[in-house]
Amino acid sequence: MQQIIQPRVLVLAPLTEEWRLLAEAFGCRYPIEPVNGLRIPCCYLRAWRVLLAPGGHGKTQCAVHAQYLADCFASAEMLVCAGAAGSLHPDLSAGDVVVGTETVEHDYRLLFATRPLPRFPAHASSVDRLRDAARGLSGFRIAFDIIASGDEDVVSSERAAAIRTQTGAACVAWEGSGTARAAAFSGLDSLEVRALTDPADKEAPQQFGANLPIAMANIATLLTAFFEGR
């Protein structure tokens, strides 16, 4: 497998629907090749040397998939977690994109000791290139800020406010810290890119499904500009 396919970047979209929408959006511009022989379904964009895979739901499952792919492909240099999120920032709304400057694990709860929450910085030069790519785009806002990560559906304004106070994050999602941990373990660069589907309140379950296609299309637009500039 590695003799034919040598990805530099492994992109994990946590949910199957996120993965499907992202692959469709990329496929509108470049051919996508299905990859056989792996334990999870993947596709390959040869033009960018990008492998796109479903990450699985939750930090642990996404970390398992990320580590598996990192072990399969010695050519990989970077892991990217790309998917939907709930907004924690009053100026960001559905369709806007947050590029994580760092990912903070908000549900890492210690009762026997007091330590700061685990934080995983993004690959700095890639964040800079994403800033450059963002300048040429319009139609949605692109923020560069902290992303909160935890295995929790945030569906109340009170809980969203608490996580923002706790972490300083602009949005909240599930899997990013799992991917970041796998990247750190394997010595790979790490990025998390999230598009907002909902305001992390009681309307989140309905808005998630309605806004997911727009959110993933906007992630695809930004990542396309990023990969074309690499």
PEZI-V609251 format. One record per helix or strand of 3 or more residues. SS is the DSSP state (@ for helix, = for strand). FROM is the first residue (numbers start at 1). TO is the last residue. Records with the same first field share a line. If there is no record, write none. Layout:
BEGIN
SS=FROM-TO + FROM-TO
END
This chain:
BEGIN
==9-13 + 33-35 + 42-45 + 50-54 + 78-87 + 97-105 + 119-121 + 142-149 + 171-173 + 189-198
@=16-27 + 59-72 + 124-135 + 157-167 + 176-186 + 204-228
END
